[in-house]
Amino acid sequence: MNATIQTAQSSTAPNGPPARITHALTVDVEDYFQVSAFEHRVSRSSWENRECRVEANTDKLLALFDRCDVRGTFFILGWVASHYPQLVQRIAAAGHEIASHGYWHRLVYDLTPEQFADDIQKSKAAIFDACQIEPTAYRAPSFSIVERSLWALDILSEQGFTTDSSIFPIRGHDRYGMPNAKQEIHTLPTASDRIQEFPPTLETVAGIKVPIGGGYFRLLPASVTSAAIRKIEAQNRPAMFYIHPWEVDPQQPRITGVGSKNRFRHYVGLKRTEAKLEKLISSHRFGTMTAAMQSAEACRAPI
């Protein structure tokens, strides 16, 4: 079974209402201790012994999305799929799109091509074993497909992936970013075929560059994120919003010794995230990544 879910609004018939943009609602399904910012303090060998909260937190998001009658794309870490297959089944049963976030949450540019190929193969197998869906969309941990790791796109294409959401067109971040990359959905050639790139969204509001999701969403007023989404929609293109289950968990165990910058990035705004998220997805038209891409095509947005 293919992971693509046909939830997009199709082009309307002649004399019907114009097509509308659907924005992409995406979740990176990983636990609080698996983030890249903590890997110098949390060894992967210790994951088995940590208090795991990803299942309860993802269920919290599933309940929120159900209340708001919205479906999204879940980029699931293979380790999570291996350990919580019933969670993956619940995500799929609720009508959400299933995608891959790799297996071990290792930065792509820290891997050899062979290691990367093994990681995504293992991720695909774990996800398929859990829900009998083969993912065809991928997001690199910490958006770690950058200039020096563009070779990863060839491997993704070889392994049957048709869509990627890993190249962040941002400048100045210490772990990711390709500032000269396209901000719109676009097609990139690969050695064996091609791949559609749906980059995380960056928009300028009142002179401030606003990424749509993650720590930026927790830090900035909700009105700023909404203004950025409206500006993108006015350009007839969809925004890409991303969030993690641990971002709606203010009671998560604290990891010590991570440095002031990483501590701020991870813990800022956690108490307000769930309420802000519900307001956001109730105020804009959101759907799966596939639905957003199809709506862009229907509205003749640049692709």
BALOBA-1460 file (C-alpha; in Angstrom, 3 decimals):
// residues 303
<rec num="1" residu="m" x="0.000" y="0.000" z="0.000"/>
<rec num="2" residu="n" x="1.365" y="3.416" z="-0.930"/>
<rec num="3" residu="a" x="1.557" y="6.142" z="1.722"/>
<rec num="4" residu="t" x="-0.092" y="8.824" z="-0.393"/>
<rec num="5" residu="i" x="-3.539" y="9.754" z="0.861"/>
<rec num="6" residu="q" x="-5.859" y="11.393" z="-1.598"/>
<rec num="7" residu="t" x="-7.221" y="14.150" z="0.632"/>
<rec num="8" residu="a" x="-6.509" y="17.164" z="-1.530"/>
<rec num="9" residu="q" x="-9.161" y="19.410" z="-2.952"/>
<rec num="10" residu="s" x="-9.164" y="18.806" z="-6.681"/>
<rec num="11" residu="s" x="-9.538" y="21.484" z="-9.316"/>
<rec num="12" residu="t" x="-13.121" y="22.598" z="-9.473"/>
<rec num="13" residu="a" x="-15.367" y="22.087" z="-12.447"/>
<rec num="14" residu="p" x="-16.077" y="24.989" z="-14.828"/>
<rec num="15" residu="n" x="-18.301" y="27.616" z="-13.190"/>
<rec num="16" residu="g" x="-17.509" y="26.153" z="-9.764"/>
<rec num="17" residu="p" x="-15.769" y="27.999" z="-6.931"/>
<rec num="18" residu="p" x="-12.035" y="28.612" z="-7.348"/>
<rec num="19" residu="a" x="-9.582" y="26.140" z="-5.871"/>
<rec num="20" residu="r" x="-8.263" y="27.011" z="-2.422"/>
<rec num="21" residu="i" x="-4.800" y="26.625" z="-0.975"/>
<rec num="22" residu="t" x="-4.342" y="23.915" z="1.649"/>
<rec num="23" residu="h" x="-1.349" y="24.357" z="3.964"/>
<rec num="24" residu="a" x="0.732" y="21.358" z="5.030"/>
<rec num="25" residu="l" x="0.403" y="20.226" z="8.648"/>
<rec num="26" residu="t" x="3.364" y="17.983" z="9.507"/>
<rec num="27" residu="v" x="4.546" y="16.195" z="12.645"/>
<rec num="28" residu="d" x="8.058" y="14.848" z="13.235"/>
<rec num="29" residu="v" x="7.343" y="11.844" z="15.460"/>
<rec num="30" residu="e" x="10.282" y="11.592" z="17.858"/>
<rec num="31" residu="d" x="10.708" y="11.706" z="21.624"/>
<rec num="32" residu="y" x="12.122" y="14.562" z="23.690"/>
<rec num="33" residu="f" x="15.455" y="12.818" z="24.309"/>
<rec num="34" residu="q" x="16.057" y="12.018" z="20.622"/>
<rec num="35" residu="v" x="16.539" y="15.584" z="19.380"/>
<rec num="36" residu="s" x="19.830" y="16.530" z="17.743"/>
<rec num="37" residu="a" x="20.509" y="19.240" z="20.319"/>
<rec num="38" residu="f" x="20.772" y="16.610" z="23.058"/>
<rec num="39" residu="e" x="22.739" y="13.877" z="21.318"/>
<rec num="40" residu="h" x="25.994" y="14.917" z="22.992"/>
<rec num="41" residu="r" x="24.272" y="14.248" z="26.339"/>
<rec num="42" residu="v" x="21.963" y="11.353" z="25.465"/>
<rec num="43" residu="s" x="23.553" y="8.309" z="23.852"/>
<rec num="44" residu="r" x="21.406" y="6.180" z="21.585"/>
<rec num="45" residu="s" x="22.318" y="3.167" z="23.684"/>
<rec num="46" residu="s" x="20.440" y="4.807" z="26.569"/>
<rec num="47" residu="w" x="17.186" y="5.337" z="24.661"/>
<rec num="48" residu="e" x="15.787" y="2.005" z="25.834"/>
<rec num="49" residu="n" x="16.158" y="3.089" z="29.456"/>
<rec num="50" residu="r" x="14.641" y="6.569" z="29.148"/>
<rec num="51" residu="e" x="11.120" y="7.520" z="30.110"/>
<rec num="52" residu="c" x="9.382" y="7.429" z="26.735"/>
<rec num="53" residu="r" x="6.579" y="9.946" z="26.243"/>
<rec num="54" residu="v" x="6.209" y="9.941" z="22.463"/>
<rec num="55" residu="e" x="3.163" y="7.684" z="22.469"/>
<rec num="56" residu="a" x="1.085" y="9.772" z="24.886"/>
<rec num="57" residu="n" x="2.171" y="13.051" z="23.277"/>
<rec num="58" residu="t" x="1.405" y="11.860" z="19.749"/>
<rec num="59" residu="d" x="-1.996" y="10.640" z="20.929"/>
<rec num="60" residu="k" x="-2.554" y="14.140" z="22.306"/>
<rec num="61" residu="l" x="-1.886" y="15.569" z="18.836"/>
<rec num="62" residu="l" x="-4.127" y="12.974" z="17.217"/>
<rec num="63" residu="a" x="-6.958" y="13.978" z="19.540"/>
<rec num="64" residu="l" x="-6.400" y="17.676" z="18.813"/>
<rec num="65" residu="f" x="-6.375" y="17.094" z="15.043"/>
<rec num="66" residu="d" x="-9.532" y="15.015" z="15.334"/>
<rec num="67" residu="r" x="-11.299" y="17.805" z="17.251"/>
<rec num="68" residu="c" x="-10.318" y="20.233" z="14.509"/>
<rec num="69" residu="d" x="-11.225" y="17.729" z="11.754"/>
<rec num="70" residu="v" x="-7.830" y="18.039" z="10.076"/>
<rec num="71" residu="r" x="-5.385" y="15.477" z="8.691"/>
<rec num="72" residu="g" x="-1.622" y="15.859" z="8.466"/>
<rec num="73" residu="t" x="1.593" y="14.140" z="7.450"/>
<rec num="74" residu="f" x="3.485" y="12.269" z="10.174"/>
<rec num="75" residu="f" x="7.233" y="11.845" z="9.604"/>
<rec num="76" residu="i" x="7.811" y="8.867" z="11.877"/>
<rec num="77" residu="l" x="11.183" y="7.911" z="13.311"/>
<rec num="78" residu="g" x="11.893" y="4.256" z="12.582"/>
<rec num="79" residu="w" x="12.944" y="3.626" z="16.182"/>
<rec num="80" residu="v" x="9.545" y="4.845" z="17.312"/>
<rec num="81" residu="a" x="7.792" y="2.635" z="14.752"/>
<rec num="82" residu="s" x="9.768" y="-0.384" z="15.977"/>
<rec num="83" residu="h" x="8.944" y="0.241" z="19.618"/>
<rec num="84" residu="y" x="5.381" y="1.567" z="19.266"/>
<rec num="85" residu="p" x="3.850" y="-0.103" z="16.195"/>
<rec num="86" residu="q" x="0.324" y="0.354" z="17.550"/>
<rec num="87" residu="l" x="0.912" y="4.116" z="17.651"/>
<rec num="88" residu="v" x="1.789" y="4.040" z="13.942"/>
<rec num="89" residu="q" x="-1.358" y="2.026" z="13.308"/>
<rec num="90" residu="r" x="-3.447" y="4.631" z="15.133"/>
<rec num="91" residu="i" x="-1.913" y="7.436" z="13.074"/>
<rec num="92" residu="a" x="-2.712" y="5.619" z="9.845"/>
<rec num="93" residu="a" x="-6.197" y="4.570" z="10.983"/>
<rec num="94" residu="a" x="-7.041" y="8.207" z="11.723"/>
<rec num="95" residu="g" x="-6.426" y="9.046" z="8.059"/>
<rec num="96" residu="h" x="-3.085" y="10.793" z="8.349"/>
<rec num="97" residu="e" x="-0.298" y="10.488" z="5.799"/>
<rec num="98" residu="i" x="2.601" y="8.224" z="6.793"/>
<rec num="99" residu="a" x="6.161" y="9.365" z="6.033"/>
<rec num="100" residu="s" x="9.725" y="8.641" z="7.179"/>
<rec num="101" residu="h" x="12.012" y="10.597" z="9.514"/>
<rec num="102" residu="g" x="14.867" y="8.110" z="9.244"/>
<rec num="103" residu="y" x="15.561" y="5.463" z="11.895"/>
<rec num="104" residu="w" x="18.177" y="6.735" z="14.368"/>
<rec num="105" residu="h" x="17.699" y="10.518" z="14.079"/>
<rec num="106" residu="r" x="21.251" y="10.997" z="12.875"/>
<rec num="107" residu="l" x="22.215" y="14.112" z="10.931"/>
<rec num="108" residu="v" x="22.550" y="13.207" z="7.264"/>
<rec num="109" residu="y" x="25.853" y="15.056" z="6.813"/>
<rec num="110" residu="d" x="27.366" y="13.014" z="9.655"/>
<rec num="111" residu="l" x="26.694" y="9.777" z="7.727"/>
<rec num="112" residu="t" x="28.345" y="8.130" z="4.758"/>
<rec num="113" residu="p" x="26.069" y="7.422" z="1.783"/>
<rec num="114" residu="e" x="26.105" y="3.753" z="2.773"/>
<rec num="115" residu="q" x="25.099" y="4.540" z="6.347"/>
<rec num="116" residu="f" x="22.327" y="6.829" z="5.152"/>
<rec num="117" residu="a" x="20.966" y="4.200" z="2.766"/>
<rec num="118" residu="d" x="20.934" y="1.654" z="5.593"/>
<rec num="119" residu="d" x="19.183" y="4.099" z="7.932"/>
<rec num="120" residu="i" x="16.321" y="4.900" z="5.576"/>
<rec num="121" residu="q" x="15.932" y="1.245" z="4.549"/>
<rec num="122" residu="k" x="15.618" y="0.303" z="8.215"/>
<rec num="123" residu="s" x="13.136" y="3.128" z="8.758"/>
<rec num="124" residu="k" x="10.960" y="2.094" z="5.809"/>
<rec num="125" residu="a" x="10.950" y="-1.518" z="7.012"/>
<rec num="126" residu="a" x="9.971" y="-0.556" z="10.569"/>
<rec num="127" residu="i" x="7.131" y="1.653" z="9.372"/>
<rec num="128" residu="f" x="5.869" y="-0.961" z="6.900"/>
<rec num="129" residu="d" x="6.004" y="-3.680" z="9.550"/>
<rec num="130" residu="a" x="3.919" y="-1.473" z="11.824"/>
<rec num="131" residu="c" x="1.151" y="-0.413" z="9.436"/>
<rec num="132" residu="q" x="1.727" y="-2.081" z="6.020"/>
<rec num="133" residu="i" x="2.270" y="1.324" z="4.405"/>
<rec num="134" residu="e" x="5.454" y="2.040" z="2.510"/>
<rec num="135" residu="p" x="6.387" y="5.694" z="3.013"/>
<rec num="136" residu="t" x="7.295" y="7.710" z="-0.074"/>
<rec num="137" residu="a" x="7.964" y="11.040" z="1.666"/>
<rec num="138" residu="y" x="10.986" y="11.811" z="3.838"/>
<rec num="139" residu="r" x="12.238" y="14.509" z="6.186"/>
<rec num="140" residu="a" x="15.816" y="14.458" z="7.422"/>
<rec num="141" residu="p" x="16.454" y="14.838" z="11.141"/>
<rec num="142" residu="s" x="17.053" y="18.539" z="11.848"/>
<rec num="143" residu="f" x="16.637" y="19.335" z="8.133"/>
<rec num="144" residu="s" x="20.177" y="18.044" z="7.611"/>
<rec num="145" residu="i" x="20.173" y="17.822" z="3.827"/>
<rec num="146" residu="v" x="22.439" y="20.778" z="3.087"/>
<rec num="147" residu="e" x="24.947" y="21.606" z="0.342"/>
<rec num="148" residu="r" x="27.408" y="18.941" z="1.482"/>
<rec num="149" residu="s" x="24.757" y="16.237" z="1.790"/>
<rec num="150" residu="l" x="22.725" y="16.743" z="-1.389"/>
<rec num="151" residu="w" x="23.904" y="13.280" z="-2.433"/>
<rec num="152" residu="a" x="21.154" y="12.010" z="-0.101"/>
<rec num="153" residu="l" x="18.511" y="12.945" z="-2.669"/>
<rec num="154" residu="d" x="19.950" y="10.392" z="-5.107"/>
<rec num="155" residu="i" x="19.674" y="7.666" z="-2.471"/>
<rec num="156" residu="l" x="16.142" y="8.680" z="-1.508"/>
<rec num="157" residu="s" x="15.072" y="8.479" z="-5.135"/>
<rec num="158" residu="e" x="16.767" y="5.110" z="-5.600"/>
<rec num="159" residu="q" x="14.826" y="3.771" z="-2.609"/>
<rec num="160" residu="g" x="11.447" y="4.866" z="-3.932"/>
<rec num="161" residu="f" x="10.938" y="8.198" z="-2.207"/>
<rec num="162" residu="t" x="9.156" y="10.743" z="-4.381"/>
<rec num="163" residu="t" x="8.903" y="13.712" z="-1.984"/>
<rec num="164" residu="d" x="11.373" y="15.330" z="0.396"/>
<rec num="165" residu="s" x="10.963" y="18.082" z="2.992"/>
<rec num="166" residu="s" x="14.499" y="18.482" z="4.315"/>
<rec num="167" residu="i" x="16.044" y="21.539" z="2.650"/>
<rec num="168" residu="f" x="15.431" y="24.613" z="4.795"/>
<rec num="169" residu="p" x="15.995" y="27.854" z="2.838"/>
<rec num="170" residu="i" x="17.324" y="29.676" z="5.896"/>
<rec num="171" residu="r" x="20.584" y="31.391" z="6.814"/>
<rec num="172" residu="g" x="22.408" y="31.484" z="10.113"/>
<rec num="173" residu="h" x="21.338" y="28.253" z="11.822"/>
<rec num="174" residu="d" x="24.169" y="26.186" z="13.280"/>
<rec num="175" residu="r" x="22.779" y="22.784" z="12.230"/>
<rec num="176" residu="y" x="20.911" y="23.313" z="8.981"/>
<rec num="177" residu="g" x="20.016" y="25.646" z="6.156"/>
<rec num="178" residu="m" x="20.613" y="26.350" z="2.471"/>
<rec num="179" residu="p" x="19.975" y="30.093" z="2.180"/>
<rec num="180" residu="n" x="19.981" y="30.059" z="-1.629"/>
<rec num="181" residu="a" x="17.543" y="27.151" z="-1.959"/>
<rec num="182" residu="k" x="14.121" y="27.743" z="-3.472"/>
<rec num="183" residu="q" x="11.334" y="28.539" z="-1.038"/>
<rec num="184" residu="e" x="8.573" y="27.172" z="-3.278"/>
<rec num="185" residu="i" x="7.701" y="23.546" z="-3.982"/>
<rec num="186" residu="h" x="9.993" y="22.425" z="-6.787"/>
<rec num="187" residu="t" x="11.418" y="19.409" z="-8.567"/>
<rec num="188" residu="l" x="15.055" y="18.390" z="-8.139"/>
<rec num="189" residu="p" x="16.836" y="15.983" z="-10.490"/>
<rec num="190" residu="t" x="18.424" y="12.853" z="-9.042"/>
<rec num="191" residu="a" x="20.788" y="10.279" z="-10.496"/>
<rec num="192" residu="s" x="17.966" y="7.832" z="-11.221"/>
<rec num="193" residu="d" x="14.906" y="10.071" z="-11.526"/>
<rec num="194" residu="r" x="13.700" y="13.211" z="-9.751"/>
<rec num="195" residu="i" x="12.198" y="14.177" z="-6.412"/>
<rec num="196" residu="q" x="9.695" y="16.818" z="-5.336"/>
<rec num="197" residu="e" x="11.037" y="19.165" z="-2.660"/>
<rec num="198" residu="f" x="8.537" y="20.821" z="-0.322"/>
<rec num="199" residu="p" x="10.769" y="22.996" z="1.851"/>
<rec num="200" residu="p" x="9.927" y="24.182" z="5.344"/>
<rec num="201" residu="t" x="8.417" y="27.636" z="5.026"/>
<rec num="202" residu="l" x="10.182" y="30.920" z="5.702"/>
<rec num="203" residu="e" x="8.389" y="34.238" z="5.204"/>
<rec num="204" residu="t" x="9.159" y="37.853" z="6.092"/>
<rec num="205" residu="v" x="6.632" y="39.684" z="8.259"/>
<rec num="206" residu="a" x="7.296" y="43.277" z="9.350"/>
<rec num="207" residu="g" x="10.935" y="42.829" z="8.414"/>
<rec num="208" residu="i" x="11.312" y="39.634" z="10.468"/>
<rec num="209" residu="k" x="12.042" y="36.284" z="8.794"/>
<rec num="210" residu="v" x="9.496" y="33.870" z="10.230"/>
<rec num="211" residu="p" x="9.949" y="30.087" z="9.932"/>
<rec num="212" residu="i" x="6.570" y="28.366" z="10.194"/>
<rec num="213" residu="g" x="6.823" y="25.836" z="13.004"/>
<rec num="214" residu="g" x="8.962" y="24.289" z="15.702"/>
<rec num="215" residu="g" x="10.717" y="26.495" z="18.211"/>
<rec num="216" residu="y" x="9.942" y="29.568" z="16.148"/>
<rec num="217" residu="f" x="6.221" y="28.910" z="16.555"/>
<rec num="218" residu="r" x="6.668" y="28.505" z="20.319"/>
<rec num="219" residu="l" x="8.770" y="31.668" z="20.600"/>
<rec num="220" residu="l" x="6.804" y="34.067" z="18.398"/>
<rec num="221" residu="p" x="3.274" y="35.343" z="19.014"/>
<rec num="222" residu="a" x="0.675" y="33.242" z="17.228"/>
<rec num="223" residu="s" x="-0.407" y="36.331" z="15.325"/>
<rec num="224" residu="v" x="3.008" y="36.529" z="13.639"/>
<rec num="225" residu="t" x="2.795" y="32.928" z="12.406"/>
<rec num="226" residu="s" x="-0.754" y="33.514" z="11.162"/>
<rec num="227" residu="a" x="0.312" y="36.681" z="9.343"/>
<rec num="228" residu="a" x="3.124" y="34.761" z="7.629"/>
<rec num="229" residu="i" x="0.702" y="32.025" z="6.534"/>
<rec num="230" residu="r" x="-1.749" y="34.583" z="5.141"/>
<rec num="231" residu="k" x="1.065" y="36.258" z="3.210"/>
<rec num="232" residu="i" x="2.119" y="32.930" z="1.701"/>
<rec num="233" residu="e" x="-1.476" y="32.052" z="0.809"/>
<rec num="234" residu="a" x="-1.826" y="35.415" z="-0.943"/>
<rec num="235" residu="q" x="0.990" y="34.232" z="-3.226"/>
<rec num="236" residu="n" x="-1.106" y="31.166" z="-4.142"/>
<rec num="237" residu="r" x="1.254" y="28.738" z="-2.478"/>
<rec num="238" residu="p" x="0.962" y="26.571" z="0.637"/>
<rec num="239" residu="a" x="2.883" y="26.985" z="3.874"/>
<rec num="240" residu="m" x="4.697" y="24.035" z="5.444"/>
<rec num="241" residu="f" x="4.086" y="23.894" z="9.213"/>
<rec num="242" residu="y" x="5.992" y="21.432" z="11.406"/>
<rec num="243" residu="i" x="5.800" y="20.404" z="15.048"/>
<rec num="244" residu="h" x="7.010" y="17.584" z="17.327"/>
<rec num="245" residu="p" x="4.976" y="15.628" z="19.907"/>
<rec num="246" residu="w" x="7.305" y="16.713" z="22.741"/>
<rec num="247" residu="e" x="6.370" y="20.347" z="22.022"/>
<rec num="248" residu="v" x="2.962" y="19.806" z="23.644"/>
<rec num="249" residu="d" x="4.523" y="18.259" z="26.766"/>
<rec num="250" residu="p" x="5.621" y="20.906" z="29.293"/>
<rec num="251" residu="q" x="6.080" y="18.204" z="31.970"/>
<rec num="252" residu="q" x="8.736" y="16.276" z="30.018"/>
<rec num="253" residu="p" x="11.899" y="15.331" z="31.950"/>
<rec num="254" residu="r" x="14.636" y="17.950" z="31.686"/>
<rec num="255" residu="i" x="17.970" y="17.033" z="30.125"/>
<rec num="256" residu="t" x="20.823" y="18.750" z="31.954"/>
<rec num="257" residu="g" x="24.157" y="20.027" z="30.673"/>
<rec num="258" residu="v" x="22.933" y="20.871" z="27.179"/>
<rec num="259" residu="g" x="24.048" y="24.520" z="27.084"/>
<rec num="260" residu="s" x="21.985" y="27.692" z="27.341"/>
<rec num="261" residu="k" x="21.205" y="27.971" z="23.614"/>
<rec num="262" residu="n" x="19.964" y="24.409" z="23.243"/>
<rec num="263" residu="r" x="18.060" y="24.638" z="26.527"/>
<rec num="264" residu="f" x="16.273" y="27.795" z="25.389"/>
<rec num="265" residu="r" x="15.445" y="26.409" z="21.951"/>
<rec num="266" residu="h" x="13.978" y="23.212" z="23.338"/>
<rec num="267" residu="y" x="12.010" y="24.465" z="26.340"/>
<rec num="268" residu="v" x="10.781" y="27.916" z="25.329"/>
<rec num="269" residu="g" x="6.997" y="28.244" z="25.194"/>
<rec num="270" residu="l" x="6.110" y="24.599" z="25.893"/>
<rec num="271" residu="k" x="3.235" y="25.497" z="28.230"/>
<rec num="272" residu="r" x="1.461" y="27.490" z="25.532"/>
<rec num="273" residu="t" x="2.085" y="25.293" z="22.493"/>
<rec num="274" residu="e" x="-1.011" y="23.099" z="22.527"/>
<rec num="275" residu="a" x="-3.434" y="26.019" z="22.830"/>
<rec num="276" residu="k" x="-1.564" y="28.029" z="20.187"/>
<rec num="277" residu="l" x="-1.576" y="25.040" z="17.852"/>
<rec num="278" residu="e" x="-5.310" y="24.458" z="18.193"/>
<rec num="279" residu="k" x="-5.975" y="28.119" z="17.446"/>
<rec num="280" residu="l" x="-3.661" y="28.060" z="14.427"/>
<rec num="281" residu="i" x="-5.115" y="25.004" z="12.736"/>
<rec num="282" residu="s" x="-8.632" y="26.273" z="13.430"/>
<rec num="283" residu="s" x="-7.798" y="29.584" z="11.732"/>
<rec num="284" residu="h" x="-6.285" y="28.281" z="8.486"/>
<rec num="285" residu="r" x="-6.974" y="25.500" z="6.006"/>
<rec num="286" residu="f" x="-4.531" y="22.665" z="6.767"/>
<rec num="287" residu="g" x="-4.117" y="19.144" z="5.406"/>
<rec num="288" residu="t" x="-1.548" y="16.535" z="4.471"/>
<rec num="289" residu="m" x="1.566" y="17.386" z="2.519"/>
<rec num="290" residu="t" x="0.073" y="15.644" z="-0.515"/>
<rec num="291" residu="a" x="-3.108" y="17.698" z="-0.197"/>
<rec num="292" residu="a" x="-1.087" y="20.908" z="0.024"/>
<rec num="293" residu="m" x="0.943" y="20.043" z="-3.073"/>
<rec num="294" residu="q" x="-2.184" y="19.182" z="-5.037"/>
<rec num="295" residu="s" x="-3.880" y="22.402" z="-3.968"/>
<rec num="296" residu="a" x="-0.839" y="24.370" z="-5.150"/>
<rec num="297" residu="e" x="-1.084" y="22.686" z="-8.524"/>
<rec num="298" residu="a" x="-4.802" y="23.347" z="-8.709"/>
<rec num="299" residu="c" x="-4.193" y="27.016" z="-7.945"/>
<rec num="300" residu="r" x="-1.352" y="27.104" z="-10.487"/>
<rec num="301" residu="a" x="1.208" y="28.083" z="-7.863"/>
<rec num="302" residu="p" x="4.889" y="27.840" z="-8.933"/>
<rec num="303" residu="i" x="6.124" y="24.278" z="-8.545"/>
